[in-house]
Amino acid sequence: MKVALLCGQCGSRNYTTETEHKERLTIKKYCKKCNQHTTHKSSI
């Protein structure tokens, strides 16, 4: 299943990823809009 990752601060969809899990995924990634590393959550 392909899911989009949303930035926790600005809400922009910066990344997509493949996952087999049904629960919400949380990863720390770089956001181009915020210009820093922020927490990104899957949009399930």
Biopython code that builds the backbone (N, CA, C, O; Angstrom):
import numpy as np
from Bio.PDB.StructureBuilder import StructureBuilder

atoms = [
    (1, "MET", "N", (0.852, -1.169, 0.000)),
    (1, "MET", "CA", (0.000, 0.000, 0.000)),
    (1, "MET", "C", (0.904, 1.241, 0.000)),
    (1, "MET", "O", (1.854, 1.321, 0.779)),
    (2, "LYS", "N", (0.611, 2.181, -0.854)),
    (2, "LYS", "CA", (1.383, 3.421, -0.960)),
    (2, "LYS", "C", (0.711, 4.504, -0.133)),
    (2, "LYS", "O", (-0.487, 4.746, -0.279)),
    (3, "VAL", "N", (1.488, 5.167, 0.747)),
    (3, "VAL", "CA", (0.948, 6.231, 1.597)),
    (3, "VAL", "C", (1.801, 7.488, 1.461)),
    (3, "VAL", "O", (3.000, 7.413, 1.193)),
    (4, "ALA", "N", (1.165, 8.645, 1.648)),
    (4, "ALA", "CA", (1.869, 9.922, 1.636)),
    (4, "ALA", "C", (2.272, 10.266, 3.060)),
    (4, "ALA", "O", (1.561, 9.941, 4.011)),
    (5, "LEU", "N", (3.419, 10.929, 3.204)),
    (5, "LEU", "CA", (3.877, 11.367, 4.522)),
    (5, "LEU", "C", (3.656, 12.873, 4.644)),
    (5, "LEU", "O", (4.106, 13.645, 3.798)),
    (6, "LEU", "N", (2.957, 13.284, 5.709)),
    (6, "LEU", "CA", (2.627, 14.687, 5.942)),
    (6, "LEU", "C", (3.541, 15.272, 7.002)),
    (6, "LEU", "O", (3.801, 14.634, 8.022)),
    (7, "CYS", "N", (4.032, 16.489, 6.768)),
    (7, "CYS", "CA", (4.864, 17.182, 7.742)),
    (7, "CYS", "C", (4.013, 17.554, 8.957)),
    (7, "CYS", "O", (2.878, 18.006, 8.807)),
    (8, "GLY", "N", (4.556, 17.365, 10.149)),
    (8, "GLY", "CA", (3.833, 17.657, 11.380)),
    (8, "GLY", "C", (3.671, 19.141, 11.648)),
    (8, "GLY", "O", (2.763, 19.529, 12.384)),
    (9, "GLN", "N", (4.533, 19.997, 11.066)),
    (9, "GLN", "CA", (4.445, 21.435, 11.326)),
    (9, "GLN", "C", (3.629, 22.170, 10.266)),
    (9, "GLN", "O", (2.697, 22.901, 10.602)),
    (10, "CYS", "N", (3.968, 21.985, 8.990)),
    (10, "CYS", "CA", (3.280, 22.757, 7.944)),
    (10, "CYS", "C", (2.195, 21.960, 7.213)),
    (10, "CYS", "O", (1.348, 22.551, 6.543)),
    (11, "GLY", "N", (2.209, 20.622, 7.333)),
    (11, "GLY", "CA", (1.167, 19.802, 6.721)),
    (11, "GLY", "C", (1.381, 19.482, 5.259)),
    (11, "GLY", "O", (0.489, 18.913, 4.629)),
    (12, "SER", "N", (2.533, 19.823, 4.688)),
    (12, "SER", "CA", (2.771, 19.539, 3.277)),
    (12, "SER", "C", (3.098, 18.065, 3.075)),
    (12, "SER", "O", (3.679, 17.424, 3.951)),
    (13, "ARG", "N", (2.725, 17.538, 1.923)),
    (13, "ARG", "CA", (2.992, 16.141, 1.571)),
    (13, "ARG", "C", (4.307, 16.088, 0.800)),
    (13, "ARG", "O", (4.342, 16.364, -0.399)),
    (14, "ASN", "N", (5.397, 15.729, 1.502)),
    (14, "ASN", "CA", (6.727, 15.758, 0.912)),
    (14, "ASN", "C", (7.190, 14.416, 0.378)),
    (14, "ASN", "O", (7.949, 14.372, -0.590)),
    (15, "TYR", "N", (6.760, 13.336, 0.973)),
    (15, "TYR", "CA", (7.280, 12.015, 0.644)),
    (15, "TYR", "C", (6.150, 11.014, 0.484)),
    (15, "TYR", "O", (5.060, 11.208, 1.022)),
    (16, "THR", "N", (6.411, 9.929, -0.266)),
    (16, "THR", "CA", (5.526, 8.775, -0.326)),
    (16, "THR", "C", (6.356, 7.550, 0.006)),
    (16, "THR", "O", (7.566, 7.528, -0.219)),
    (17, "THR", "N", (5.701, 6.533, 0.541)),
    (17, "THR", "CA", (6.395, 5.306, 0.910)),
    (17, "THR", "C", (5.453, 4.123, 0.765)),
    (17, "THR", "O", (4.233, 4.281, 0.792)),
    (18, "GLU", "N", (6.025, 2.944, 0.611)),
    (18, "GLU", "CA", (5.263, 1.693, 0.566)),
    (18, "GLU", "C", (5.269, 1.079, 1.953)),
    (18, "GLU", "O", (6.313, 1.042, 2.605)),
    (19, "THR", "N", (4.118, 0.593, 2.420)),
    (19, "THR", "CA", (4.048, -0.050, 3.728)),
    (19, "THR", "C", (3.020, -1.170, 3.718)),
    (19, "THR", "O", (2.047, -1.127, 2.964)),
    (20, "GLU", "N", (3.238, -2.156, 4.546)),
    (20, "GLU", "CA", (2.315, -3.270, 4.706)),
    (20, "GLU", "C", (1.470, -3.111, 5.966)),
    (20, "GLU", "O", (0.494, -3.839, 6.148)),
    (21, "HIS", "N", (1.832, -2.165, 6.840)),
    (21, "HIS", "CA", (1.186, -1.997, 8.137)),
    (21, "HIS", "C", (-0.054, -1.125, 8.039)),
    (21, "HIS", "O", (-0.119, -0.202, 7.226)),
    (22, "LYS", "N", (-1.031, -1.427, 8.874)),
    (22, "LYS", "CA", (-2.282, -0.647, 8.911)),
    (22, "LYS", "C", (-2.195, 0.544, 9.854)),
    (22, "LYS", "O", (-2.919, 1.523, 9.674)),
    (23, "GLU", "N", (-1.304, 0.480, 10.879)),
    (23, "GLU", "CA", (-1.213, 1.588, 11.832)),
    (23, "GLU", "C", (-0.436, 2.757, 11.222)),
    (23, "GLU", "O", (0.256, 2.602, 10.216)),
    (24, "ARG", "N", (-0.564, 3.917, 11.845)),
    (24, "ARG", "CA", (0.043, 5.144, 11.341)),
    (24, "ARG", "C", (1.557, 5.120, 11.531)),
    (24, "ARG", "O", (2.044, 4.809, 12.618)),
    (25, "LEU", "N", (2.291, 5.443, 10.488)),
    (25, "LEU", "CA", (3.745, 5.446, 10.481)),
    (25, "LEU", "C", (4.254, 6.847, 10.825)),
    (25, "LEU", "O", (3.722, 7.835, 10.317)),
    (26, "THR", "N", (5.281, 6.948, 11.683)),
    (26, "THR", "CA", (5.872, 8.232, 12.056)),
    (26, "THR", "C", (7.374, 8.167, 11.831)),
    (26, "THR", "O", (8.058, 7.314, 12.396)),
    (27, "ILE", "N", (7.887, 9.081, 10.994)),
    (27, "ILE", "CA", (9.311, 9.115, 10.640)),
    (27, "ILE", "C", (9.798, 10.555, 10.723)),
    (27, "ILE", "O", (9.048, 11.481, 10.417)),
    (28, "LYS", "N", (11.032, 10.749, 11.127)),
    (28, "LYS", "CA", (11.639, 12.071, 11.132)),
    (28, "LYS", "C", (12.355, 12.269, 9.790)),
    (28, "LYS", "O", (13.313, 11.559, 9.484)),
    (29, "LYS", "N", (11.885, 13.241, 8.989)),
    (29, "LYS", "CA", (12.421, 13.509, 7.657)),
    (29, "LYS", "C", (12.657, 15.009, 7.488)),
    (29, "LYS", "O", (12.205, 15.813, 8.303)),
    (30, "TYR", "N", (13.372, 15.377, 6.417)),
    (30, "TYR", "CA", (13.638, 16.779, 6.100)),
    (30, "TYR", "C", (12.463, 17.365, 5.322)),
    (30, "TYR", "O", (12.010, 16.779, 4.339)),
    (31, "CYS", "N", (11.974, 18.513, 5.759)),
    (31, "CYS", "CA", (10.894, 19.229, 5.062)),
    (31, "CYS", "C", (11.493, 20.425, 4.330)),
    (31, "CYS", "O", (12.178, 21.250, 4.934)),
    (32, "LYS", "N", (11.231, 20.517, 3.022)),
    (32, "LYS", "CA", (11.767, 21.618, 2.215)),
    (32, "LYS", "C", (11.114, 22.954, 2.558)),
    (32, "LYS", "O", (11.767, 23.997, 2.507)),
    (33, "LYS", "N", (9.833, 22.926, 2.907)),
    (33, "LYS", "CA", (9.133, 24.171, 3.250)),
    (33, "LYS", "C", (9.590, 24.727, 4.597)),
    (33, "LYS", "O", (9.817, 25.930, 4.728)),
    (34, "CYS", "N", (9.727, 23.847, 5.609)),
    (34, "CYS", "CA", (10.143, 24.273, 6.943)),
    (34, "CYS", "C", (11.658, 24.476, 7.021)),
    (34, "CYS", "O", (12.146, 25.160, 7.921)),
    (35, "ASN", "N", (12.396, 23.891, 6.091)),
    (35, "ASN", "CA", (13.854, 23.988, 6.028)),
    (35, "ASN", "C", (14.523, 23.383, 7.271)),
    (35, "ASN", "O", (15.529, 23.896, 7.762)),
    (36, "GLN", "N", (13.937, 22.270, 7.773)),
    (36, "GLN", "CA", (14.498, 21.569, 8.926)),
    (36, "GLN", "C", (13.936, 20.149, 8.985)),
    (36, "GLN", "O", (12.998, 19.817, 8.260)),
    (37, "HIS", "N", (14.515, 19.311, 9.853)),
    (37, "HIS", "CA", (14.011, 17.959, 10.059)),
    (37, "HIS", "C", (12.803, 18.031, 10.984)),
    (37, "HIS", "O", (12.874, 18.604, 12.072)),
    (38, "THR", "N", (11.682, 17.439, 10.537)),
    (38, "THR", "CA", (10.451, 17.433, 11.308)),
    (38, "THR", "C", (9.866, 16.030, 11.320)),
    (38, "THR", "O", (10.307, 15.163, 10.565)),
    (39, "THR", "N", (8.884, 15.806, 12.167)),
    (39, "THR", "CA", (8.191, 14.529, 12.227)),
    (39, "THR", "C", (7.161, 14.455, 11.105)),
    (39, "THR", "O", (6.338, 15.358, 10.955)),
    (40, "HIS", "N", (7.207, 13.394, 10.328)),
    (40, "HIS", "CA", (6.248, 13.161, 9.244)),
    (40, "HIS", "C", (5.398, 11.955, 9.611)),
    (40, "HIS", "O", (5.920, 10.939, 10.070)),
    (41, "LYS", "N", (4.079, 12.067, 9.406)),
    (41, "LYS", "CA", (3.151, 10.973, 9.711)),
    (41, "LYS", "C", (2.449, 10.541, 8.435)),
    (41, "LYS", "O", (2.212, 11.347, 7.536)),
    (42, "SER", "N", (2.120, 9.260, 8.369)),
    (42, "SER", "CA", (1.414, 8.743, 7.194)),
    (42, "SER", "C", (-0.025, 9.243, 7.184)),
    (42, "SER", "O", (-0.607, 9.514, 8.234)),
    (43, "SER", "N", (-0.579, 9.360, 6.013)),
    (43, "SER", "CA", (-1.925, 9.923, 5.844)),
    (43, "SER", "C", (-2.982, 8.830, 5.727)),
    (43, "SER", "O", (-3.834, 8.888, 4.840)),
    (44, "ILE", "N", (-2.939, 7.842, 6.604)),
    (44, "ILE", "CA", (-3.919, 6.741, 6.582)),
    (44, "ILE", "C", (-5.167, 7.183, 7.303)),
    (44, "ILE", "O", (-6.125, 6.415, 7.406)),
]
sb = StructureBuilder()
sb.init_structure("model")
sb.init_model(0)
sb.init_chain("A")
sb.init_seg("    ")
for serial, (resi, resn, name, xyz) in enumerate(atoms, 1):
    if name == "N":
        sb.init_residue(resn, " ", resi, " ")
    sb.init_atom(name, np.array(xyz, "f"), 0.0, 1.0, " ", f" {name:<3s}", serial, name[0])
structure = sb.get_structure()
